[in-house]
Every structure is written in C-alpha cells, then in structure tokens.
Amino acid sequence: MYKLEIVTPQGVVFSDDVDMTTVNTADGEIGILENHMLLLTNLKPGKITIEKEGQEPVEYAATFGTVDVAGNKVIILAEEVYKISEIDVEKEIKIYQEAKEKLENKEGLSLQEILKFEELKERAEALLKLAGVNPEAYVSP
C-alpha cells in the first residue's frame, strides 16, 4: 500500500492508502503500484481509478495536471476532479462545441489561442466520454 492524494485548487479530493492507481498521462495510461519508480509526468484528461483490496474501485474524472510519484507517496495535482456521475454534461457539450467551432475557423487566432481551444476540446471530449456521451452527436452540422 501507499499514500495517494488527489488535490485540486479547491482542496483535497482524496487522501488514503491504496493498492493501485490508474491514470492517463502524457505517455499513455499507467498503473501505479507500491514501490513504483520515481516519476513526474503530466496528467491528461480522463479517468482516475483507485483500487484498494477488498473494496470496489473508486473512479474520478480528472482534467489536466501533474502526477508525482515519490517513494510510497503519490500526489495527483489536477485542475479539476469530479465523480463521474457529477460531470455537467450540458456545460461540457457547450465547451466542446465552442472549441471545435473555433478550431475549424482558425483565421485570426494566435498560436496561444489555438492551443487553448485544443486543450478545452480535449478536456470536454474526455469528460463527455466518461459520462457516456458521444461529443460528436451534439456538434451542429
């Protein structure tokens, strides 16, 4: 077992000893077990699955952030973390639609704005998929 903390700007979302954590990173999905090698990587939007022996896995939806694995302590710092059932689907559809529209008509956008809209689209798409919604089904033709 190791100590896992999930922290957002609003405070600590989760803090307990766990057996395994699965997260989406810049390098793909990884599983973190006790005595994992040292690691500092970017958290990508997606699901965080927390497993503890004898209990049902706990799942959260997370957006961008960092994952810091140091010895037997893992800290996930995320911009946003939600219980999957609490994802605001209507809000995410609007964010996805706006970002997709802006990216389709890039004229006049700076590189920084393009990167911002790509990040917003990726974030909304991941959250919608976790909520069981196909984001493309809500895009206006």
C-alpha positions as a LaTeX table, in Angstrom:
\begin{tabular}{lrrr}
\hline
Residue & $x$ (\AA) & $y$ (\AA) & $z$ (\AA) \\
\hline
Met1 & 0.00 & 0.00 & 0.00 \\
Tyr2 & 0.99 & 3.58 & $-0.50$ \\
Lys3 & $-0.41$ & 7.02 & 0.27 \\
Leu4 & $-2.42$ & 8.65 & $-2.54$ \\
Glu5 & $-3.55$ & 12.27 & $-2.50$ \\
Ile6 & $-5.63$ & 13.92 & $-5.19$ \\
Val7 & $-5.60$ & 17.69 & $-4.87$ \\
Thr8 & $-7.31$ & 20.48 & $-6.82$ \\
Pro9 & $-7.24$ & 24.25 & $-6.30$ \\
Gln10 & $-10.42$ & 23.76 & $-4.24$ \\
Gly11 & $-8.72$ & 21.35 & $-1.84$ \\
Val12 & $-8.06$ & 17.66 & $-1.19$ \\
Val13 & $-10.43$ & 15.38 & $-3.10$ \\
Phe14 & $-8.98$ & 12.07 & $-1.93$ \\
Ser15 & $-6.39$ & 11.06 & 0.67 \\
Asp16 & $-5.94$ & 7.45 & 1.73 \\
Asp17 & $-3.71$ & 4.37 & 1.50 \\
Val18 & $-4.34$ & 2.43 & $-1.73$ \\
Asp19 & $-3.06$ & $-0.62$ & $-3.59$ \\
Met20 & $-3.16$ & 0.72 & $-7.16$ \\
Thr21 & $-3.99$ & 3.87 & $-9.08$ \\
Thr22 & $-4.54$ & 4.07 & $-12.83$ \\
Val23 & $-4.26$ & 7.47 & $-14.56$ \\
Asn24 & $-3.98$ & 8.96 & $-18.05$ \\
Thr25 & $-0.66$ & 10.67 & $-18.61$ \\
Ala26 & 1.11 & 12.38 & $-21.49$ \\
Asp27 & 2.73 & 8.98 & $-22.20$ \\
Gly28 & $-0.48$ & 6.96 & $-22.03$ \\
Glu29 & $-2.38$ & 5.17 & $-19.29$ \\
Ile30 & $-0.24$ & 3.96 & $-16.39$ \\
Gly31 & $-0.84$ & 1.87 & $-13.31$ \\
Ile32 & 0.93 & 2.84 & $-10.11$ \\
Leu33 & 1.68 & 0.16 & $-7.54$ \\
Glu34 & 3.58 & 0.21 & $-4.25$ \\
Asn35 & 7.31 & 0.97 & $-4.65$ \\
His36 & 6.78 & 2.43 & $-8.14$ \\
Met37 & 9.82 & 4.13 & $-9.66$ \\
Leu38 & 10.14 & 7.88 & $-9.21$ \\
Leu39 & 8.01 & 9.68 & $-11.75$ \\
Leu40 & 6.87 & 13.19 & $-12.52$ \\
Thr41 & 4.57 & 13.45 & $-15.53$ \\
Asn42 & 1.65 & 15.39 & $-16.94$ \\
Leu43 & $-1.88$ & 14.27 & $-16.16$ \\
Lys44 & $-4.17$ & 14.18 & $-19.20$ \\
Pro45 & $-7.97$ & 14.38 & $-19.09$ \\
Gly46 & $-9.56$ & 11.04 & $-18.31$ \\
Lys47 & $-10.38$ & 8.58 & $-15.58$ \\
Ile48 & $-8.51$ & 8.01 & $-12.33$ \\
Thr49 & $-9.20$ & 4.54 & $-10.95$ \\
Ile50 & $-8.26$ & 3.82 & $-7.34$ \\
Glu51 & $-8.10$ & 0.25 & $-6.07$ \\
Lys52 & $-7.92$ & $-0.98$ & $-2.51$ \\
Glu53 & $-8.02$ & $-4.67$ & $-1.60$ \\
Gly54 & $-11.46$ & $-5.87$ & $-0.55$ \\
Gln55 & $-13.24$ & $-2.75$ & $-1.86$ \\
Glu56 & $-14.88$ & $-1.73$ & $-5.11$ \\
Pro57 & $-12.65$ & 0.52 & $-7.25$ \\
Val58 & $-13.29$ & 4.26 & $-6.91$ \\
Glu59 & $-13.37$ & 6.30 & $-10.12$ \\
Tyr60 & $-12.96$ & 10.01 & $-10.75$ \\
Ala61 & $-12.86$ & 12.14 & $-13.87$ \\
Ala62 & $-9.86$ & 14.48 & $-13.98$ \\
Thr63 & $-8.62$ & 17.20 & $-16.29$ \\
Phe64 & $-5.06$ & 18.45 & $-16.75$ \\
Gly65 & $-2.43$ & 18.43 & $-14.03$ \\
Thr66 & 0.63 & 16.55 & $-12.79$ \\
Val67 & 1.34 & 13.17 & $-11.25$ \\
Asp68 & 4.21 & 12.97 & $-8.76$ \\
Val69 & 5.32 & 9.51 & $-7.63$ \\
Ala70 & 7.96 & 9.65 & $-4.91$ \\
Gly71 & 8.65 & 6.53 & $-2.86$ \\
Asn72 & 5.39 & 5.31 & $-1.42$ \\
Lys73 & 3.55 & 8.59 & $-1.86$ \\
Val74 & 1.65 & 9.66 & $-4.96$ \\
Ile75 & 0.26 & 13.14 & $-5.39$ \\
Ile76 & $-2.05$ & 13.99 & $-8.26$ \\
Leu77 & $-2.45$ & 17.74 & $-8.70$ \\
Ala78 & $-5.35$ & 18.39 & $-11.07$ \\
Glu79 & $-7.15$ & 21.47 & $-12.31$ \\
Glu80 & $-10.49$ & 19.70 & $-11.87$ \\
Val81 & $-11.64$ & 16.36 & $-10.44$ \\
Tyr82 & $-15.23$ & 15.11 & $-10.44$ \\
Lys83 & $-17.12$ & 12.00 & $-9.53$ \\
Ile84 & $-18.10$ & 10.69 & $-12.94$ \\
Ser85 & $-21.80$ & 10.93 & $-12.05$ \\
Glu86 & $-21.33$ & 14.65 & $-11.31$ \\
Ile87 & $-19.99$ & 15.71 & $-14.72$ \\
Asp88 & $-22.08$ & 18.63 & $-16.04$ \\
Val89 & $-22.86$ & 17.22 & $-19.49$ \\
Glu90 & $-24.61$ & 20.35 & $-20.80$ \\
Lys91 & $-21.67$ & 22.57 & $-19.80$ \\
Glu92 & $-19.16$ & 20.19 & $-21.38$ \\
Ile93 & $-21.15$ & 19.97 & $-24.63$ \\
Lys94 & $-21.09$ & 23.78 & $-24.89$ \\
Ile95 & $-17.34$ & 23.88 & $-24.21$ \\
Tyr96 & $-16.73$ & 21.14 & $-26.78$ \\
Gln97 & $-18.89$ & 22.80 & $-29.45$ \\
Glu98 & $-17.29$ & 26.22 & $-28.97$ \\
Ala99 & $-13.75$ & 24.84 & $-29.05$ \\
Lys100 & $-14.43$ & 22.71 & $-32.13$ \\
Glu101 & $-16.02$ & 25.67 & $-33.95$ \\
Lys102 & $-13.08$ & 27.95 & $-33.12$ \\
Leu103 & $-10.57$ & 25.34 & $-34.30$ \\
Glu104 & $-12.44$ & 24.86 & $-37.58$ \\
Asn105 & $-12.20$ & 28.62 & $-38.26$ \\
Lys106 & $-8.66$ & 29.32 & $-37.07$ \\
Glu107 & $-8.27$ & 32.53 & $-39.06$ \\
Gly108 & $-7.28$ & 35.37 & $-36.79$ \\
Leu109 & $-6.42$ & 33.09 & $-33.86$ \\
Ser110 & $-2.97$ & 33.26 & $-32.31$ \\
Leu111 & $-0.99$ & 30.09 & $-31.66$ \\
Gln112 & $-1.74$ & 30.54 & $-27.95$ \\
Glu113 & $-5.49$ & 30.72 & $-28.65$ \\
Ile114 & $-5.35$ & 27.63 & $-30.88$ \\
Leu115 & $-3.55$ & 25.69 & $-28.13$ \\
Lys116 & $-6.11$ & 26.87 & $-25.57$ \\
Phe117 & $-9.04$ & 25.69 & $-27.72$ \\
Glu118 & $-7.34$ & 22.35 & $-28.43$ \\
Glu119 & $-6.91$ & 21.85 & $-24.68$ \\
Leu120 & $-10.55$ & 22.80 & $-24.00$ \\
Lys121 & $-11.75$ & 20.40 & $-26.70$ \\
Glu122 & $-9.61$ & 17.54 & $-25.35$ \\
Arg123 & $-10.83$ & 18.21 & $-21.80$ \\
Ala124 & $-14.52$ & 18.36 & $-22.73$ \\
Glu125 & $-14.27$ & 15.33 & $-25.01$ \\
Ala126 & $-12.69$ & 13.19 & $-22.26$ \\
Leu127 & $-15.27$ & 14.25 & $-19.65$ \\
Leu128 & $-18.18$ & 13.64 & $-22.03$ \\
Lys129 & $-16.92$ & 10.18 & $-22.94$ \\
Leu130 & $-16.59$ & 9.30 & $-19.24$ \\
Ala131 & $-20.19$ & 10.47 & $-18.77$ \\
Gly132 & $-21.22$ & 8.10 & $-21.58$ \\
Val133 & $-21.90$ & 10.85 & $-24.12$ \\
Asn134 & $-20.58$ & 10.96 & $-27.69$ \\
Pro135 & $-19.47$ & 14.58 & $-28.14$ \\
Glu136 & $-19.78$ & 14.37 & $-31.94$ \\
Ala137 & $-23.51$ & 13.65 & $-31.59$ \\
Tyr138 & $-24.02$ & 17.21 & $-30.34$ \\
Val139 & $-21.95$ & 19.10 & $-32.89$ \\
Ser140 & $-24.04$ & 21.22 & $-35.21$ \\
Pro141 & $-23.53$ & 20.46 & $-38.91$ \\
\hline
\end{tabular}
